[in-house]
Amino acid sequence: MPNALNFSGGPGALPDSVLAQTRDAIVALPETGLSVLGMSHRSAWFQSILDEAEQNLRHLLGLSSDYAVTFLQGGSSLQFAMIPMNFAAAGVAPPEYITSGYWSNRATSEAAKVVAARKIAWDGKSGGYRQLPALDSLDIARDAAYLHYVSNETVEGRQFPAIDRALPVPLIADMSSDFLSKPLDTTPYAMLYAHAQKNLGPAGVTVAVIRRDLLERIPDGLPAILDFRTHVTHGSNYNTPPVFAIYVLALVTRWMRADIGGLAAMQRINEQKARQLYATLDELGGAIHIHARQQWRSQMNVAFSFGDARLDDAFIESARERGIVGLEGHRSIGGLRASLYNAVTPEAVDSLCEALRAFSLERV
């Protein structure tokens, strides 16, 4: 039950069918008779998993051969440093960053340690990180190395709308918490990346989708493991990759294709879940405070509060008694947060909404 009712911001819930296959694979894979935890990264079996994981992603996103797909380690935190190392080349204007919340602020701060200069294109700190800018309205230098942003701010519960046209500079997006939650036109992007522990699988692997012409800008002399070309050239198998995490990612993307029916179907499910939860919170009126302004509300992460830390803690305990877990808000803003990642079911959201109504009647 706790897995089905897990609203954690990450690692998040996994589909029941994937959990069942993973449980069996830990004992013995049907294809090999060996535990997945002991399978060699140089085996033919693992090469087939790498191939399937990439092909599933290409199918779901409609990716052309203009893009390379690679599976990396280190989460988004490593990408915050690798991206400026690789793409903030000499001879172009500094990269530009949108600082719209906790994680984009981390990306901006890491870039400052790597490059001599970087520009803040927009900063939402003064507004309490409750709104977002329109990307095509920003004053970006046309020769900027790239523009980086976080598509969905997990902590504060805000989400950028889809980008429908290319910007004049290479666009790089951290999509860790809304990747594969809906269809995506990748053509406006030079690079997008996402760590797995939201919508794709367990922690330990990060997907990077990179337009091949961007790889040509990488300077020589980087440590091999920090050079994106190394991982593309070696097919994500330069050093020992996270075999288990990639295996589960392959299962999750298989589930999206075969059981869900693709990203359009996934979007319909996710929109319905978010619509139901926000309607319940709005219905409770002044008893609930939602962090994000309405037009920027995230479909993946709903950050809210009863306005009193004692009430928030009491609701967490009340929900836990119903088998609902993972509602603690991020340490940076406190309160509550319900993450509606792909594997969170509509039935789980029903249970959360019921718990919210019951608690409000009793305590507020």
C-alpha positions as MATLAB code, in Angstrom:
seq = 'MPNALNFSGGPGALPDSVLAQTRDAIVALPETGLSVLGMSHRSAWFQSILDEAEQNLRHLLGLSSDYAVTFLQGGSSLQFAMIPMNFAAAGVAPPEYITSGYWSNRATSEAAKVVAARKIAWDGKSGGYRQLPALDSLDIARDAAYLHYVSNETVEGRQFPAIDRALPVPLIADMSSDFLSKPLDTTPYAMLYAHAQKNLGPAGVTVAVIRRDLLERIPDGLPAILDFRTHVTHGSNYNTPPVFAIYVLALVTRWMRADIGGLAAMQRINEQKARQLYATLDELGGAIHIHARQQWRSQMNVAFSFGDARLDDAFIESARERGIVGLEGHRSIGGLRASLYNAVTPEAVDSLCEALRAFSLERV';
ca = [
       0.000    0.000    0.000;
       2.657    2.669    0.818;
       4.129    2.284   -2.694;
       0.747    2.902   -4.272;
       0.220    5.963   -2.071;
       3.756    7.371   -2.266;
       3.682   11.105   -3.051;
       7.384   11.653   -2.386;
       9.273   14.284   -4.353;
      11.868   11.639   -5.160;
      12.698    8.880   -5.293;
       9.095    8.484   -6.266;
       6.613    5.704   -6.862;
       7.210    3.012   -9.469;
       4.516    1.105  -11.390;
       3.424   -2.086   -9.645;
       4.197   -4.194  -12.711;
       7.737   -2.790  -12.818;
       8.222   -3.492   -9.118;
       7.118   -7.094   -9.626;
       9.540   -7.639  -12.512;
      12.320   -5.940  -10.570;
      11.686   -8.101   -7.509;
      12.025  -11.254   -9.606;
      15.074   -9.919  -11.444;
      16.918   -9.302   -8.177;
      16.729  -13.049   -7.563;
      17.210  -14.180  -11.172;
      16.609  -12.705  -14.585;
      14.520  -15.074  -16.714;
      16.875  -14.463  -19.650;
      20.091  -15.317  -17.809;
      19.280  -17.085  -14.552;
      21.519  -14.592  -12.746;
      20.534  -11.719  -10.480;
      20.355   -8.361  -12.234;
      22.585   -7.070   -9.432;
      25.391   -9.326  -10.619;
      25.082   -8.899  -14.380;
      28.169   -7.684  -16.205;
      27.981   -4.318  -17.921;
      29.910   -5.938  -20.790;
      27.379   -8.738  -21.294;
      25.228   -9.115  -24.390;
      22.190   -9.008  -22.102;
      23.068   -5.544  -20.782;
      23.827   -4.255  -24.265;
      20.305   -5.283  -25.231;
      18.951   -3.342  -22.236;
      20.911   -0.230  -23.223;
      19.602   -0.553  -26.762;
      16.006   -1.004  -25.620;
      16.163    1.890  -23.170;
      17.428    4.204  -25.899;
      14.933    2.994  -28.479;
      12.040    3.367  -26.020;
      13.077    6.958  -25.351;
      13.458    7.697  -29.054;
      10.021    6.220  -29.748;
       8.280    8.062  -26.904;
       9.851   11.416  -27.794;
       9.956   10.985  -31.571;
      13.682   11.740  -31.481;
      15.536   12.117  -34.743;
      19.085   10.938  -35.393;
      20.175   14.564  -34.891;
      20.160   13.796  -31.167;
      22.401   11.494  -29.161;
      20.993    9.714  -26.105;
      23.272    8.795  -23.251;
      22.879    7.430  -19.729;
      25.035    9.095  -17.101;
      25.683    9.034  -13.374;
      25.834   11.840  -10.827;
      22.276   13.126  -11.191;
      21.435   16.644  -12.256;
      23.956   17.942   -9.745;
      26.821   16.645  -11.890;
      25.188   18.079  -15.004;
      25.185   21.510  -13.374;
      28.997   21.400  -13.621;
      29.454   19.295  -16.788;
      27.286   21.527  -18.963;
      29.360   24.710  -18.535;
      32.576   22.642  -18.717;
      31.531   21.300  -22.099;
      29.510   24.074  -23.702;
      30.551   27.452  -22.275;
      33.243   27.680  -24.941;
      35.757   30.485  -25.269;
      34.980   32.971  -27.995;
      31.248   33.211  -27.303;
      29.277   35.300  -24.838;
      28.776   33.828  -21.350;
      26.011   31.299  -20.819;
      22.766   32.663  -19.412;
      20.695   31.129  -16.621;
      17.125   31.462  -15.420;
      16.995   31.266  -11.638;
      13.391   30.350  -10.943;
      13.620   28.214   -7.806;
      15.713   25.984   -5.591;
      17.183   23.690   -8.244;
      17.819   26.309  -10.905;
      19.583   28.356   -8.242;
      21.810   25.340   -7.600;
      22.571   25.095  -11.319;
      23.416   28.779  -11.508;
      25.691   28.571   -8.469;
      27.585   25.566   -9.824;
      28.139   27.268  -13.180;
      29.792   30.172  -11.376;
      32.440   27.747  -10.088;
      33.230   26.494  -13.596;
      33.136   29.491  -15.923;
      34.697   32.903  -15.522;
      31.389   34.611  -16.249;
      27.772   33.672  -16.507;
      24.712   35.900  -16.724;
      21.444   35.679  -14.816;
      18.777   36.199  -17.451;
      15.957   36.241  -14.869;
      15.771   35.775  -11.108;
      12.521   35.140   -9.256;
      13.919   35.316   -5.729;
      12.445   38.736   -4.928;
       8.970   37.362   -5.664;
       9.437   34.310   -3.471;
       9.763   31.992   -6.466;
       5.996   31.998   -7.070;
       5.971   32.885  -10.775;
       7.945   32.246  -13.963;
       9.056   34.352  -16.941;
       8.090   33.877  -20.581;
      11.236   32.449  -22.161;
      10.806   34.235  -25.477;
      10.462   37.614  -23.735;
      13.876   37.557  -22.064;
      16.704   39.780  -23.265;
      19.241   37.072  -24.166;
      22.496   37.887  -25.933;
      22.282   36.361  -29.386;
      25.823   35.010  -29.059;
      25.302   33.527  -25.581;
      26.841   30.082  -25.199;
      23.427   28.751  -24.178;
      20.357   29.500  -22.063;
      19.731   27.080  -19.177;
      16.492   26.641  -17.253;
      14.640   24.080  -15.113;
      11.360   23.153  -16.782;
       9.574   22.187  -13.573;
      10.623   23.507  -10.184;
      10.115   20.500   -7.923;
      10.413   22.339   -4.609;
       8.100   25.291   -5.221;
       5.662   23.486   -7.520;
       5.899   25.601  -10.683;
       6.149   24.510  -14.298;
       7.047   26.284  -17.523;
       4.658   25.842  -20.466;
       5.881   23.921  -23.488;
       8.316   25.656  -25.841;
       6.945   25.658  -29.378;
       9.732   27.390  -31.305;
      13.500   27.643  -31.258;
      15.219   30.482  -29.426;
      18.167   32.336  -31.011;
      20.606   30.605  -28.633;
      21.069   26.922  -27.726;
      18.433   26.003  -25.145;
      19.351   23.541  -22.372;
      16.739   22.262  -19.924;
      16.821   20.268  -16.716;
      13.581   18.284  -17.051;
      14.159   15.961  -14.133;
      10.675   16.190  -12.652;
       8.457   16.408  -15.738;
      10.400   14.404  -18.342;
       8.137   11.885  -20.140;
       5.071   13.165  -18.274;
       3.614   14.478  -21.554;
       4.536   14.765  -25.241;
       7.540   16.961  -25.958;
       8.711   18.687  -29.103;
      12.474   18.359  -28.739;
      13.399   20.475  -31.759;
      13.733   23.778  -29.813;
      16.303   22.182  -27.508;
      20.040   21.766  -27.883;
      20.086   19.540  -24.791;
      17.700   18.230  -22.190;
      18.428   16.001  -19.243;
      16.634   14.287  -16.376;
      17.654   12.125  -13.471;
      15.532    9.024  -13.173;
      14.062    9.077   -9.690;
      10.923   11.029  -10.543;
       9.276    9.533  -13.636;
      11.843    7.098  -15.045;
      13.028    4.677  -12.364;
      15.252    4.570   -9.285;
      18.059    6.944   -8.425;
      21.420    6.305  -10.045;
      20.994    7.121  -13.728;
      20.486   10.377  -15.618;
      19.266   10.617  -19.204;
      20.914   13.237  -21.413;
      19.580   14.027  -24.881;
      22.095   16.165  -26.786;
      21.897   17.592  -30.280;
      24.959   16.297  -32.096;
      26.075   19.654  -33.434;
      26.424   20.882  -29.846;
      29.025   18.170  -29.221;
      31.271   19.867  -31.773;
      31.700   22.816  -29.413;
      33.293   20.777  -26.624;
      36.912   21.823  -25.992;
      39.668   19.236  -25.959;
      41.481   18.512  -22.716;
      38.549   17.762  -20.436;
      38.851   14.718  -18.172;
      37.402   11.855  -20.217;
      34.596   11.062  -17.803;
      33.462   14.713  -17.798;
      33.388   14.967  -21.595;
      29.980   14.225  -23.120;
      31.674   12.897  -26.262;
      33.200   10.069  -24.242;
      29.812    8.753  -23.188;
      28.249    9.171  -26.623;
      31.196    7.437  -28.338;
      31.155    4.526  -25.870;
      27.402    4.073  -25.943;
      26.952    4.892  -22.234;
      29.385    2.112  -21.332;
      32.710    3.913  -20.880;
      33.063    2.909  -17.235;
      30.788    0.617  -15.228;
      27.339    2.168  -15.624;
      24.460    1.752  -13.138;
      23.227   -1.525  -14.585;
      20.329   -1.969  -12.176;
      19.005    1.579  -12.581;
      19.174    1.391  -16.387;
      17.393   -1.973  -16.311;
      14.515   -0.488  -14.305;
      14.432    2.547  -16.608;
      14.038    0.174  -19.557;
      11.112   -1.495  -17.758;
       9.462    1.854  -16.973;
       9.755    3.104  -20.553;
       8.443   -0.280  -21.749;
       5.460    0.220  -19.399;
       4.866    3.685  -20.861;
       4.807    2.293  -24.380;
       2.926   -0.960  -23.873;
       0.648   -0.362  -20.874;
       0.009    3.386  -20.916;
       0.075    3.781  -24.697;
       2.551    6.618  -25.070;
       3.018   10.146  -23.816;
      -0.305   11.560  -25.011;
      -2.094    8.992  -22.874;
       0.308    9.682  -20.007;
      -0.482   13.388  -20.271;
      -4.223   12.779  -20.022;
      -3.744   10.771  -16.835;
      -1.414   13.350  -15.312;
      -3.673   16.269  -16.185;
      -6.622   14.546  -14.570;
      -4.658   13.853  -11.382;
      -3.425   17.445  -11.105;
      -6.842   18.883  -11.922;
      -8.458   16.818   -9.183;
      -5.924   17.693   -6.486;
      -5.865   21.420   -7.249;
      -9.685   21.470   -7.337;
      -9.751   19.918   -3.882;
      -7.212   22.410   -2.520;
      -9.097   25.348   -4.065;
     -12.342   23.973   -2.660;
     -10.862   24.201    0.835;
     -10.375   27.925    0.307;
      -8.566   29.859    2.996;
      -7.621   26.719    4.895;
      -4.965   25.953    2.266;
      -2.182   28.109    0.865;
      -0.776   26.980   -2.514;
       2.775   28.210   -3.094;
       2.654   28.819   -6.860;
       0.539   31.398   -8.576;
      -2.264   29.739  -10.478;
      -0.968   30.179  -14.037;
       2.375   28.567  -13.127;
       1.075   25.624  -11.101;
       2.965   22.408  -11.734;
       1.211   19.211  -12.763;
       3.987   17.198  -11.143;
       4.612   18.823   -7.763;
       1.937   20.533   -5.690;
       3.458   22.642   -2.892;
       0.952   23.829   -0.286;
       0.429   24.420    3.417;
      -2.255   24.772    6.053;
      -0.445   27.943    7.091;
       0.715   26.521   10.406;
       3.618   24.088   10.781;
       1.746   22.256   13.529;
      -1.219   21.658   11.250;
       1.072   20.562    8.424;
       2.745   18.034   10.728;
      -0.626   16.847   11.993;
      -1.837   16.276    8.432;
       1.304   14.324    7.564;
       0.597   12.032   10.513;
      -3.109   11.764    9.680;
      -2.303   10.870    6.071;
       0.274    8.300    7.189;
      -2.424    6.547    9.193;
      -4.284    6.131    5.889;
      -1.156    4.720    4.220;
      -0.343    7.979    2.419;
       3.348    8.896    2.608;
       5.900   11.322    1.177;
       3.998   14.566    1.798;
       6.726   16.450    3.635;
       7.628   19.746    1.966;
      11.199   20.463    0.949;
      13.398   21.685    3.775;
      13.951   25.034    2.020;
      10.290   26.132    2.218;
       8.641   23.624    4.569;
       4.929   22.960    4.340;
       3.574   20.076    2.307;
       4.221   18.724   -1.169;
       2.366   16.092   -3.166;
       4.295   14.822   -6.187;
       2.099   13.376   -8.925;
       4.703   11.507  -10.940;
       3.727    9.092  -13.688;
       3.391    6.022  -11.453;
       1.116    7.770   -8.941;
      -2.344    6.463   -9.790;
      -5.618    8.409  -10.001;
      -6.874    6.179   -7.184;
      -4.001    7.372   -4.993;
      -4.984   10.980   -5.700;
      -8.585   10.113   -4.768;
      -7.302    8.891   -1.394;
      -5.233   12.037   -0.848;
      -8.163   14.314   -1.680;
     -10.385   12.388    0.704;
      -7.766   12.711    3.430;
      -7.490   16.469    2.862;
     -11.246   16.985    3.122;
     -11.543   14.846    6.236;
      -8.658   16.587    7.973;
      -9.979   20.042    7.104;
     -13.392   19.232    8.561;
     -11.845   17.896   11.756;
      -9.010   20.348   12.422;
      -9.284   23.546   10.446;
];
